[in-house]
Amino acid sequence: MTTATPLAASPVTADTLAAFSDAFNRHDANALMGFMTEDCVFDAAAGPEVYGTRFVGRAAVRAAFEAVFKSFPDAHWGHGRHYVAGERGVSEWVFTGTHTEGWRMQAEGCDLFEFRDGLIAVKRAFRKERPKLPA
C-alpha cells in the first residue's frame, strides 16, 4: 500500500509578489494575510531598532498593515517591480500617501522577502527618508 504524499506548496513567483502589492493598494488586510505564514515577521522601515520596528505573527503584522492604511488613507505603492530567486524576493516601489495629519509623502522603497512553503515568512521594508511635503 502506498501513502499519498501531500503536494508541495507552489513556489512564490514575481506574479505572487505583484498580487501581494495589489492587495496593499486595495488596503485589503485579509488578502495580505493570505500570502503570509502564521509565524510571519514584518520589519517596518521606521523604528528604534537596527531593523526598524518588528511585528511577529499574523495578528501583529495585520495590525501594523492596518495602521498604515489608517494613517495614510490614500496609501499607494506604485511603479512596482518584483523579483524572486529561490526562497528570497524583492519588490521595488514608490510609496505615495497623505498622512491624516495633513502632510504628504513620496519616496522610493523596497521590500526584501523570505519565503517558506509557498508563503511569505519575512517582509523587511526599506524606504528613502524624505522631508514631509505639504498636502
N, C-alpha and C positions, 0 to 999 in steps of 0.2 A: 504494500500500500504506500502510495506517495503522499507526502504532505504538501499542501499548497503553500507556495512562498508568496508573501504579500508583495505587491508591485512596489517598486521603488518610487519615491516621490519624484515628480517631474523636476528637472533642474530649473533653477532660476535663469531667465534669459533677459536680454535687453528689453524685450517686449513686456516682460513681467515688471521691470523697473518703470517702464513708461506707464503701465496701468496703475502702479503704485503712485506715481506722480499725478496721474489724472484724478485719483481718489483724493489726494491732497488738495487739488484745485477745486474739487467739489465740496471740500470740507466734510468728507464722509468718513468719520471715525470708525464706523462699523466695517466698512470696506477695508480701511487701512489695517485694522487688527486682523483681518482675514489673511493678510500677507505675512504675518509675524508669528514667531514661535511663542508658546506660553511663557517661556522664561526670557523673552526678548529684552534687549538693552537699547536704550536711546541716550546718546550723549549729545545734549543740546550745545549749540555754538557758544553760548554765553554761560558764565557761572564762575564760582570762586576757585574751582579746582583746575588742575592742568588739563583735564578732559572736558571742562565746562561744567554742566550740571548733568548728573547721571540719573536716569529713571530705569527701574528694573521691574519686569513683569508687565503683563498686558494692561492691568488696571492703571498702573502708574504711567506707562507710556501713553495710553489712551488719554489720560487726564492732561498730560503735557501737550499732546497734539491739540486737544480741545481748548486749552488755554491760549495757544497761538491763534486759533480761529476766533476766539472771543476778543483777544487784544487787537487783532488785525482782521476785522470782518470782511475786508476785501483782499485778503492774502492771496497771492498768486505766485507760483513757481513756473516761470516761462523759459522759453528757449532751451528746453530740456535736451540733453544728450546723455545716453545711457550705455554703459559698457559692462560686460561680465567676463571674468576669467576664472573658470572653475568655481570655487566656493567664495569668491570675492567679487565685488562690483563697485561701480562708481556712477553717480548721477551728477551732472553739472546743470546749473540752472541760474536764472536771475530772479531773485525774490523782489517783489514789489508789494507794498501794502501801506495802508493808512492806519496808524495806531488810534485807539479810542481817545487818546489824549490830544489828538489833532495834528500830529506830525506824520510825515511820510518817510518811508524807507525804500531805497532801491539799491541792491547790492548783488554782486555775483557770489555764488557759493557752490558747494558740492556736498554730497553725502558719500561716505565710504561705508560699504556694506560687507557683512559676513553672513553667509547662508548656511543653513543646516536643514536637511530633509526637505528641500524644495521651498523653504520659507526663509524670511529674513530673521536672523538671530540677533544681529547687531546693526544699528544705524548710528553713524557718527556724523554730525552736521558741522560744517565749516562755512563761515560767511565773512566777506570783507567787512571791516569796521569802517563805517562812514558816518559823517555828521547827519543829524536829523534834518530832514528837508521840510520846508513849510508845506502844509497841505494845500 
